Amino acid sequence: MNPPASIRILLADDHSVVRMGLEALITTEPGLSVVGHAADGEEAIVQYRLLRPDVVVMDLLMPRKSGSQATSEIRAAFPSARVLILSTSDGDDDVYRALQAGAAGYILKSAPGEQLIPAIHAVMRGEKWIPPEVARSLANRSLREELSPREVQVLSELARGGSNKEIAVSLNITEHTVKAHLKSILAKLPARDRTEAVTVALQRGIIHL
């Protein structure tokens, strides 16, 4: 009787120590093997094309292309690709974007390490892996009013310390329009002032520094 084929895994994370730790954990499980590494989203796409792994364990926040962007591009070219996001962020917008991009599962790096192995097996079987804390984050998102793309741009400029005038110049809009967007942003998040708006947006994963 032939032994079951090994599940071939590609690890994508911009920290080499994290990749080494993940490989050490994964390779303790019979039937799992790490066939490649990627240090950013762009490299993850290239390595997927070269290696055609069974599962990609993908960090969310990486240089060049994010985990969500890389997942979207991989899935567009290879619809059967299985991607498991492993992230420090439990922000509802981060989770939503990753799943919308086609990720089959989402695990927090703060979760116990033993969750990773069953998550890989579940994703390999074609199942979704959404832990309770991630599901709660998604549920909270459904209760909130979504920001428009322009409002997200204004928030990003605000997080960089831009004044109303500087934001207006950067986005090629009037200061009056900037003020209108800020009023809408404060109401939607909700937040009491500009500083709290940026803080909430960062916590939810709406923007990143």
TARA-V286148 format. One line per field, one symbol per residue. psi: psi as a letter, one per 40 degrees, with the letter a starting at -180 (. if undefined). A space follows every 10 residues. Layout:
psi->???
//
This chain:
psi->hiiiiihhhh hhiehddddd ddddddeehh ehiheiihei dddddddddd dfidhhhhid hiichidddd dddddddgde ihhhhhiehe hddddddddd eeieihiide iidedddddd ddddeeiihg iddddddddd deeihiiidd ddddddddde ehiddddddd efiidddddd dddddddddi idaddddddd dddeedii.
//
